[in-house]
Amino acid sequence: MNKNIQQSSNAQGSSHELQRQLTNRHLQLVAIGGAIGTGLFMGSGKTIALAGPSILIIYMIIGTMFFFLMRGLGEILLSNLHYKSFIDMAHDLIGPSAGYYIGWSYWLGWVLVGIADLAAIINYLNFWLPDGTSFTPIGQALISAGCVLFVLAINLVTVRLFGEIEFWFALIKILAILGLIVIGGVMVFSHFQSPDGAVASFSNVWSHGGMFPKGGDGFLAGFQIALFAFVGVELIGTMAAETKDPEKNLPKAVNAIPTRIILFYVLALFIVMSVTPWNQIPADQSPFVSLFLHAGIPTSAIIMNLVVLSSVMSSMNSGVFSTSRMLFGLSRGQQAPQYLADLSKRAVPAKGLTFSCLFIMLGAVLQYFVPNTMEAFTLASSLTVILFISIWGMIMVCYIRYRKLRPELHAKSTFKMPGGVWMAYIVIAFLIFALVILSLETDTFNALKISPLWVIILGLTYQFVYKRRVKQHGAD
């Protein structure tokens, strides 16, 4: 495997290889954009309904675990710049079956994110319709198909265009959340009174049943959708092969994670629940939009709705990018059809992009059969969280193996994971705890019950497809 990785790296200037076209500003903003997605803008409404103000504690706990997870991932990627993505890393440190599992599971996970994003887009577009009306199932399917084709067109041009689009998408999200924090803060300090008589105050956060109004069960149930909000934080791990000066830029992106979590999750939702008491925030609506509606400022609500729409498109754009890179890595390792490794003249895996978009397009079909957007969103997001928990766990297993097999690289590393191997075990224990939590809610438990089907499918295809291809063509 190392030989193949080395040969791939040596051909960096070739049109047959991914090109390092993403700059520091692209990486930083894409990393921030990965931490601010559909899960925060749409999913936090349901999480607040489940957990109340304790959502703030949930986000701080998850954010802490993800900081250590990303530090471990960053140390591994920087220890061997021949790694193009998670697949190379898992293949080399654990074995080909691990590379096969993590690659295809990450691909499916982002396909499901794309389907969840389509449900969110329809939900946000309903904001513009008259009260009591909604899009027909056919209308939902057509809108979904149009969104997928738009994202495909963006990704087919160049990776630099992807970086530019994501840069501006992320900048819009950042400015919108900062604007919300400032406006909400002004409303609190000026004791703004909404049309229904509620006065904006920091005490709104804890004066309606305390920090744990739904008890321990509500607190635990809030973890599921909160975890979905963090899907994408690891996205920079799929961009290693296309990032300029990774030794300098990757540590910057990883070390900024705690600040992003505190600012974009904890502080933003603290302000939201200060202006709008948590028990008045609709579960099926973005709390960022409902804040301005509750405050009687419909113009600002319209602007925020446009922002969350751009956020969803950003999430889908990142998902299509990452799935195509996973397919590229899998096919280079003979673990996917070889044509998916073909690059266009612009060094873009065009066939992989099209392949992924065809499967995300199934989300348009889902919109027809499951017109309830929150039901479709919950189903897709639950399956996504289960897949990503296993992927995050595999990253930590890779770190433990790296420490055992490459002690000399760890000794030379200038970007070591704090806590080392013991912290890796703590993160794995947290992820197992998160899987147990998924059994507490009916909808997430249903997703948990069907998830072993994916493992069976991968096991069968690995035995009968990949191993047969290796026998026919040979592999290191």
TIBA-73718 format. One record per residue (C-alpha): residue in three letters; y, x, z. Coordinates in pm, whole numbers, plus 50000, padded with zeros to 5 digits. Layout:
BEGIN
AlaYXZ/...
% end
This chain:
BEGIN
Met500005000050000/Asn502435028250089/Lys501775043849748/Asn502685011649572/Ile505805007949784/Gln506865043749707/Gln506355038949334/Ser508365006949347/Ser511185024449527/Asn511295052949280/Ala511915028349001/Gln514985013949162/Gly517155018948860/Ser514675001548634/Ser515124966648502/His511664960048642/Glu512954963748999/Leu515294943949224/Gln518754959949226/Arg520894968449533/Gln523904946949441/Leu524664930549780/Thr527544947249964/Asn528384947650335/Arg530614916850315/His527834898050133/Leu525254907750396/Gln527514899450690/Leu528514865250558/Val524994856350441/Ala523704865750787/Ile526344843350947/Gly525584815850696/Gly521914818250788/Ala522834811151149/Ile524974780851057/Gly522924756150860/Thr521664720650832/Gly519994722551173/Leu523354727851343/Phe525484704051137/Met522984675351111/Gly520144682251354/Ser522364688251657/Gly523194650851666/Lys519574642051738/Thr519174671951972/Ile522154660152179/Ala520604625352194/Leu517334640552320/Ala518664666752563/Gly522284658152639/Pro524564687052742/Ser521544708852821/Ile521534716252446/Leu524024743852533/Ile521444760752756/Ile518754755652489/Tyr520844773552228/Met521574802752464/Ile517854807152544/Ile516794805752178/Gly519684828052074/Thr518644854652325/Met515064854552196/Phe516234857251837/Phe518494886551911/Phe515484906552031/Leu513344894151740/Met515964905651490/Arg516384939051662/Gly512634944651629/Leu512714934551262/Gly515734956651198/Glu514054986951355/Ile510964982851136/Leu512924977750812/Leu515135008050878/Ser512145029450973/Asn510815026450616/Leu513295017250344/His510385013450100/Tyr509694979650259/Lys511124953350026/Ser510504923350255/Phe508274909350529/Ile505294910750292/Asp505324948650254/Met505864952450627/Ala502994929350729/His500654942850460/Asp501224978550571/Leu501174973550951/Ile498574945850993/Gly496694942250663/Pro496674924250326/Ser495664890950481/Ala498764892150704/Gly500984899450403/Tyr499354870650217/Tyr499884846450507/Ile503464856150591/Gly504554856550226/Trp503164822750125/Ser504094806550458/Tyr507674818750428/Trp507764805050074/Leu506494770950185/Gly508814771050486/Trp511894774850268/Val510584748950021/Leu510404724750317/Val513914735150423/Gly515064726350073/Ile513434692150102/Ala515054686750444/Asp518384697150290/Leu517994670650019/Ala517544644250289/Ala520664657350464/Ile522694656150142/Ile521844619350091/Asn522724612450454/Tyr526144628850416/Leu526854611750082/Asn526224577850246/Phe529424585150442/Trp531404577250128/Leu529754543450066/Pro531004510250208/Asp529564500450546/Gly526114484850523/Thr525324499750182/Ser523304530150077/Phe521914546749766/Thr518854531549602/Pro515634552149615/Ile516074560549244/Gly519684570649307/Gln518594593249594/Ala515954609649375/Leu518444616149091/Ile521034631249326/Ser518354653749478/Ala517204665349134/Gly520774673349032/Cys521324694449347/Val518154714749283/Leu519154721648921/Phe522634732549032/Val521234757549283/Leu518724770449026/Ala521554776948779/Ile523484797449040/Asn520484819249121/Leu519504825648759/Val522664845448682/Thr522724876748906/Val522014885049269/Arg525674895049301/Leu526724859649202/Phe524354846349470/Gly526074869549719/Glu529524857849610/Ile528624820749628/Glu527044825249971/Phe530074845450085/Trp532404816350010/Phe529994789950140/Ala529714809050468/Leu533474814650488/Ile534084777150451/Lys531634770250736/Ile533194796450961/Leu536754784450904/Ala535694748250954/Ile534004755251288/Leu536914776851405/Gly539274748851301/Leu537184723351490/Ile537254745151804/Val541044748851784/Ile541704712051709/Gly539234700551973/Gly540764724452227/Val544244710452156/Met542884674952198/Val541374684152535/Phe544484701552672/Ser546744673252548/His544394647252706/Phe543934629952371/Gln542854593552403/Ser540604578652136/Pro541014542852009/Asp538214531152241/Gly539994545452547/Ala537944577252603/Val540054606952715/Ala539194641852588/Ser538274664152881/Phe535944693052957/Ser534454671153232/Asn532974648452962/Val530264674752921/Trp528794669953271/Ser530254636953399/His527784614153217/Gly524564621953403/Gly525064659253460/Met523804687853244/Phe520244673853241/Pro520734636153198/Lys517374632153020/Gly515484652753279/Gly512994680353209/Asp511274660952929/Gly514544656952737/Phe515384693552787/Leu512014704552646/Ala512144679452357/Gly515494693752248/Phe513914727252157/Gln512204714451841/Ile515264705651632/Ala517274733451800/Leu514704758251667/Phe515184743951318/Ala518864753251345/Phe517834789851370/Val515724790051054/Gly517454814850826/Val518574839851090/Glu515804862850962/Leu517054858950602/Ile518484894150595/Gly514874906350619/Thr514264893350266/Met517394910650135/Ala516444946350232/Ala515654956349872/Glu518984943549739/Thr521384956150005/Lys523634986449960/Asp523595012250243/Pro521124992850463/Glu521215019650740/Lys524855010750804/Asn525034973850714/Leu521804959750861/Pro522554970051224/Lys526024954351197/Ala524544921051086/Val521864920851359/Asn524144931351646/Ala526604903451566/Ile523974876251634/Pro524844870252006/Thr528544865451921/Arg527674840851644/Ile525414820351871/Ile528034817852146/Leu530854809651904/Phe529234787251645/Tyr526644769351860/Val527574769552227/Leu531384768752212/Ala531554745051911/Leu529194719252067/Phe530884723252408/Ile534164712952241/Val532464684552052/Met531024669952374/Ser534354674552551/Val536174653052296/Thr533314628352238/Pro531084621452542/Trp527544631552447/Asn526174596152498/Gln528564583052229/Ile527464607651959/Pro525164590251702/Ala521744606851667/Asp521714601451288/Gln525154615951220/Ser526684650551230/Pro528474654251566/Phe531124674651386/Val531994644651168/Ser531614619251450/Leu534114638851663/Phe536944631151423/Leu535764595451361/His535594589251737/Ala539064604051773/Gly540394580651504/Ile541224608351255/Pro539374597050938/Thr541104622550710/Ser539754651450916/Ala536354634450921/Ile536384633850540/Ile537214670950526/Met534474679350778/Asn531974658550580/Leu532774679450272/Val532244710750481/Val528824699850604/Leu527884690950246/Ser528774726250137/Ser526734739050432/Val523644720950310/Met524094734249958/Ser524454769050110/Ser521194764450299/Met519374753649983/Asn520914782449788/Ser519614807350048/Gly516224790650048/Val515774793049672/Phe516864829649682/Ser514404839049958/Thr511424820149811/Ser511804837849477/Arg511864871849651/Met508744862949847/Leu506954853549525/Phe508144886149365/Gly506634906049652/Leu503404886049652/Ser502864890049280/Arg503564927649297/Gly500774929349557/Gln498424908849333/Gln498634880149583/Ala500334856049343/Pro500254850348965/Gln501524881748790/Tyr504124863748580/Leu506094856448900/Ala506884893948920/Asp508724893248588/Leu512454899748613/Ser515064887648370/Lys517504911048194/Arg519824905948492/Ala517094918248734/Val516534883048871/Pro513004868848928/Ala513724839048703/Lys510144826148685/Gly509824827249064/Leu513104808349098/Thr511924781148860/Phe508524779049032/Ser510154773749375/Cys512644748249243/Leu509844727649091/Phe508304724049436/Ile511634716549604/Met512064689949337/Leu509174672249508/Gly511814664449770/Ala513354641449511/Val510024623149500/Leu509984621949881/Gln513414605349872/Tyr511864577649661/Phe508884571249890/Val510694578250220/Pro514214564050169/Asn514944567250544/Thr516784600550533/Met516434608650905/Glu512674601850889/Ala512304624650585/Phe514514651050749/Thr512534650551076/Leu509164653250898/Ala510254682550678/Ser512104700550960/Ser509124697051199/Leu506704712550950/Thr509264739850880/Val509604749051248/Ile505814752051286/Leu505594775650988/Phe508534796651098/Ile507234799851455/Ser504084815851310/Ile506194838651086/Trp508464849651371/Gly505354856251579/Met503904877751299/Ile507134898051288/Met506684906051657/Val503014914951599/Cys504224938551323/Tyr506564954651575/Ile503734960051824/Arg501574975351549/Tyr504494996851432/Arg504925010951782/Lys501195019151793/Leu500775032951440/Arg504185049351381/Pro505315064051716/Glu507085092451534/Leu509265067751341/His510175049551663/Ala511115082751826/Lys513485090851535/Ser514965055651517/Thr518675051651591/Phe518335013751605/Lys515655007651866/Met514694972951991/Pro515844968852356/Gly512864963352585/Gly510414976552328/Val506844963652324/Trp507184943352643/Met510084923752498/Ala508004917352185/Tyr505334901452405/Ile507994880352582/Val509274867452245/Ile505694858952140/Ala505154840352469/Phe508344820552405/Leu507164811152055/Ile503814799152195/Phe505764778752450/Ala507754763752162/Leu504534753151987/Val503374735552304/Ile506724717252321/Leu506124703151972/Ser503294681852110/Leu505704662652338/Glu507334641452066/Thr505324618051842/Asp506964628051512/Thr506684665451577/Phe503134661551713/Asn502104644851386/Ala503454675051196/Leu501604698251434/Lys498324680051372/Ile498434684550994/Ser499674720751000/Pro496134736151025/Leu495554722750672/Trp497904749850541/Val495924777050721/Ile492704763950566/Ile494274763650218/Leu495524799350258/Gly492154810850394/Leu490264796450099/Thr492684809449835/Tyr492694843849997/Gln488904846049989/Phe488304831749643/Val491464840949451/Tyr493064872149594/Lys489874891249674/Arg488454883349330/Arg491644896349166/Val491444928349373/Lys487824933949260/Gln488824928848898/His491974950648896/Gly491584973449197/Ala494134979949471/Asp495145007349713/
% end
